[in-house]
């Protein structure tokens, strides 16, 4: 029967790219927890994605890195199980849990088999609700984090990103690395980790997506078991950040053959009316794929780089428009000139009708391709909830892209793109670059 | 928590993905011109992944032209007799698809992911560029700049990558695996039209390829489309099974010390020459796969237990084995010492732990947990049709057959503790190893 339906669909597909058919339902547990669910009973496992808003920006004053270290310890012992016993139990169940933290959210990704789902959920619950933070585990994971911090300190990509963010955001948490410094991480105590745990694990900032072999009723029970006894509220969210970086070039000298550059200026919020026009603009200017102007001009025409991209970064507390490129020390100056010129050309002229159509076709056509696998769909659904999007958003999203007009893009290009406001941070031994603010 | 594993663990995902799955719908056939075809059906979404794998990689390059396999891969996106430069990717994008390509020691692969009804168009374009590439001198110049920047980005700017090249070059005395896939810089700078076109003419033909289509498509549909688009291309009778130079027996342990001021976390690596998965003969590779997991596959593994928990000598320890390879591969161990522990001390602790493992043997409960995870991975793997496509592509370009791929899960489940110990004693021999130190330059204080 399914094949009959699909062959009918194929007739429509001749005219239209594939449409995402993701059947999302909103589930509310008996205890009042909501989650988005896609039932996919064909493979006997479930992928679960849970996110807690606030992430590493909730680090308390002077405790930079606490949320990151705390997150790293969630799988290092919980309830009656020490780190090794916890790992053995997870292996026996053939479940996998991973915990990560970013600027705006702490994420937990889990997948478990239908055949031992209850045991897997009990284990996952203990890691969220009752992590042990044993002193030996704290010391061990702290050393791993410090090792990573020391490596980041000599990584040109990390140095470029951190320098740019520090210049853009100053003392706001966005202005520093979420892993903290050697000094701040060394000073963290068990009490700091317990405080971080209490700050983030609360229902008022929680988002859940589930995809797989599970019914709404089963998911409801699971949600109450897993998350029902979390506190209602956590720490207040930090203030919004100001993007305080002016146009110019900053060089961080480092003895590497290839210079790495990170660039950008202020961006556009995700809920802005012009958000879709901005995304179409970025697709033309420096989005993924081979068609973008930056890739054509910097890579294909001139062979100056392996990769050049621009991307909109609408974080919760500040939006930026950023990009990156890497070129040999004697060629980075030319790459930067070309990027700034393309930025200026797009600001002045916008995009052509052909570019607009090509970008829209790509964005609408490739949209369904990203719903690729249970874990991915669960993650996407959590992201949608955090943006406050409706449960039927996927079916309507392409219409929003198609509705973008040439005038919309020209207007956004003129207001958003600021070639003189672009600040490039270059790590390496660049030749022929004049640093400092742009001359007027 | 293991922030370091991903830095070394290209092979972890390989390992988890190398088990074939129960219930996977795989069909195979061969076109008259010798092109092998694998179809993986997955009707959950109206999408297909179309992949063309060539049985040629960097280890098949002529002397002095290192990097040409990868350079050609880049140039395949330029003009043909029928398409303009860049048109291939533009058409894919205009159809809402994504495309890319990759090169390894043993294979070069091109793929597109696109709505299922665009499969014929993808085949038409892929078939076109198999025979009709039309490069200009300008293409060579500009794209050579791109691959040089790619090497700068991946390797020259990354001390771990530079170190890895040196270790591989020390491991192989007489085989192409000694040469980096991307090429040595001094040879990349000299690659020209002649190098590229002679490689293209020698290796790009239907009887040197495997077509893999995964997604919402039937084998009959694939056969019809493949016969239409690829069928007319004649086989190249000059294509013969790959005959590569073989390594002589390794009789001396080798050591590599690389010092770089950009190293923040020194480490010691040990790689042992090891057999790969061979057609109809995968038992030894299966035992080595299990051995890597038992020794250094995660929190409960032997090295981690001894070096991170019991003694805190290391901030990270791991073991890796890449069984899918046309020729002899390596079994690798890596230890990142804790602050205050020297590389010599870390190496001594690593060797003592390996010796202890040979004495202690396999923990039967750990072996059972690993087998349970492998069985589960067959279920999880069904979530990704493109993952299945990749698994077949790597295997079939590395000398294995569809039957080998499908037998692999059972071969793994049949591995016994005795098999694993026999594999350990066969492979963990210092005289077939390379020990590597990645460290900082000796400072004046350190030499005092």
Interface residues (C-beta under 8 A of the other chain):
Chain A: X2 X3 X6 X9 X10 X13 X14 X17 X18 X21 X40 X42 X43 X44 X45 X47 X72 X73 X75 X76 X83 X84 X87 X88 X91 X92 X94 X99 X111 X113 X139 X140 X141 X143 X144 X145 X146 X147 X148 X150 X151 X152 X153 X154 X156 X255 X256 X257 X258 X260 X289 X290 X291 X296 X299 X300 X301 X302 X303 X304 X305 X306 X307 X326 X327 X328 X331 X358 X361 X362 X364 X365 X366 X367 X368 X369 X371 X372 X373 X374 X375
Chain B: X1 X2 X3 X4 X43 X44 X45 X46 X47 X77 X86 X89 X90 X93 X94 X95 X96 X97 X98 X113 X114 X115 X116 X117 X141 X142 X143 X144 X145 X146 X147 X148 X149 X150 X152 X153 X156 X157 X216 X261 X262 X263 X264 X265 X298 X299 X300 X305 X308 X309 X312 X315 X316 X336 X338 X339 X369 X370 X372 X373 X375 X376 X377 X379 X380 X382 X383 X384 X386
